[in-house]
Amino acid sequence: MHKNKLFFAVAIGAFLGAALPARAVTIDVDLSGTFQADSDIFTVEFLLDSDRLVTFFTSSWISANSGLGFDTALFLWDSNGDWLGIPAGYGEDVGLGGSALSNGVSHSYGENDVFLNTFLAAGSYTATLVQTGNYPANFPGPSNLADGFWYENDPNYTRDVFGWGPNPHFNGAAGNDPRTGDWTLHLVGISDYNVPGAPIPEPASLTLMALGAGCCALRYRRRPERR
């Protein structure tokens, strides 16, 4: 009797769940790290479950001659690894500083940070964060992620190629503006994300569902059978 009631309840719940329209999932993600060389590249994969406007920005530069993070550039790629091009897939040099919200917190960005608002169709994408100048192989023309980047094999290109100096790497364009490898990247309005090579945290919603199911099963198993 109890098994029949339980099956009926599960069936009704499944029917109602299927009948209700799926809600778009929107999250903000704040990521940070430290490059060790000019040629380092940070990659993050992200997903959109509906067409929408998405914001990407860095809050690393802050102000000139501050000794903070480097001059960032951001490139977006589709599921085939093709670069989305200019302007949809390219962000660099805000010009004027400002601030933007991510996860309800206001983050300041500087003149050489990235700020990109772009409308994307539902699907999977990749974003790559680099130091300015380390552009996709065929930039500004069509390029594929597999083609690589201009200076991916030159860890000191801001000194050796650009002549900005005096440090081995992370030199600002002024030449007397040493920076650090610190960066912070914000993805505002995505549905899910993955950093290749990093452990993926289990979404809180799935954790709660698993705990709830476990509690229900335990309660049902311990419930004495009526005779």
N, C-alpha and C positions, 0 to 999 in steps of 0.2 A: 504494500500500500504506500509506504513512504517512498519507495523507489519510483513508483508511478507519478507521485506528486512532484518529486524532484525532477524527473524527466520532463514533465509538463511545464514546470517553471522555467527550466533551461530552454525549452523549445520556444516558449512565449518570448523570453528575453532575446533569443537569437532572431526571432521574427521582427520584433520591434527595432532591434539594432539594424537589421537590414533595411527596414522601411524608412528609418531616419536618414536624412542627407548627411554625408560626411562633412565635417567642419574642417576648414583649412587650418593647418598648424603654422603658427608664426612665432619664431623665437629670435632673440638677439644673442649673439655670441661674441665674447671678448677674449682674444687670444694674444699672448705676448711671448717674447723670447729674446735671444741675443745671438746675432750673427758673429761668427768668428773671423770672417774674411769678406772682402768686397764682393766676391763671387757667390756667396751663399744665396740659396733660394728657399723660401718657405712655401709649401703647397698645402692647400686645404680643399677638400671636395665638399660640395654642398648640394642640397636638394630643395626644389620648390614643388609643392603639391598643387599649385595653381599659378596662373599668370599674375604677376604683381610687380610693383615698384620696389626695388631693393636698394639699400644704402650700404656703401663700403667706405670706411675711412680709417686713417691711422692717426694716432695721437702721440707721436714720437718726437717730432722736431721741436715743437713748442716755440723756440726763438733762436735767432742767429747767435753764434758765439757763446752758447750756453753749455756746450760740451755734452749735450744730450743726444738723442737718437739721430740716425742718418737720414738722408734725403731719400724718401721711399717712392716706388712706382708699383702699380698694381695692374695685372692683366687677367682677363676672364676668358675661359675656354669652354666650348660646348662638350657634349658627351663623346664626340669623336676626337677631341683634342684640338679642334680648330679654333684659332683665336677669333673672338667676336669683333675685333677691329676697333676703329675710332668712329664714334665716341663711346659706343656701348660697352666695349671691353677694355677700356684704357683709362687709368686714373693716375695723375701726377701733378704736383705743384699747385696747391690751392690758390696761392697768390696772397690773398688776405686771410689771416687767421680767423678763427671762430670757435664755436663749440657745437656739439651735437649729442643727442641722447642715445644711450644703449643700455638696455636693462634698467631704465629709469634713472640712470646716472648721467650727468653732464660731463663730457670729456672735451678738453680743449685741444685744438689742433693748430699747427703753425703753417707758415707760408710754404714750406717744402714737404708738407704732409699730403696724403691722398684724400680726396673727397669725391666720391662717385655715386650719383643717383642714376640708376638705369632700370628700364623696364625689361623683364625677362619672362619668357614663356615657361610654363611648367616643365620640369625636367631636371636632369643632373648636370652639374657644372663643376669646373675647377678654377680656383683663384691662385695666382702665384704672386708673391710679394718679393720684390728685389730692390737693390739699391739703384738709384737713378743711373742711367747709362747702360745697364745690363738688360738690353731689350731683346725681344724674341728675334730669332735668327734672320727673318726677312722683314723686320719692322722698317717702315710702317706698312708694308704690303702683307698679303695673306701669309699666315704662318701656322704651323702645327706644333703642338707642345713637344713632339718627338724630335723636332728640328733643333731644339736647344736654344741657348741665349748667347748674345755677343761675347760676353767676357766670363763665361762659366768656368773657363780654365785659367783665369788670371786673378788670383786672390788679392792682388795689390793694384788693380787698374786705376783707382783714383789718384795714386801717386805715379805709377809707371807709365800709364797711357795718357791720363788727363793732366798730369803734372801739378796737381793741386797741393800735395805734400802738407806738412812735413812728415806725417806718420805713415807707416806702411799701408794702412787702409783707413776707411771711414773719414775721409777728408772732405770738408765742405768746399763749395765752389770758390769761395773767397781765397782759398789757399792758406789762410792763417786761421782756419776754423775747424780744428780737430773735433770729430764727433765720436760717439760710441756705437757699438753694434746693437744697441737696444731698440726694440720695435714693439708696438702694440697695434693690433688690427681688430676692427669691429665690423661684424657682419650683422646688419639690422634688417629683419624681416624675412629670414630664410625659414625652411621647414625642418631641416636636419643637416648634420655635417659630420665629416670624418677627416681626421688628420692621418694620412698614411704613415704607418709605422708606429703610431701611438695607440695605447689601449683606448677602446671606446667605452665611455661610461654608459651604464644601462639607464635609459630614460626613467625619470621618477614615476611617470604614469604606469609603465610596465611593471615596475617594482611594486607599486601599490596594488595593481591588479593581481600579481602573483601572490602577494601576502594575503589579499582578500580571499582568493580561491583556496589557499592553504588553510586559512581559518575556517572557511565554510566546510571543507572536507573533514577537518579535524572535529568540528562540532557535530557533523552528521555521524561520524564514526563512533563518537563517544556517547551519542544519544541512546538511551536504553530503548529497546524494542518493546512496543506495547503488545500485550497478549489479550 
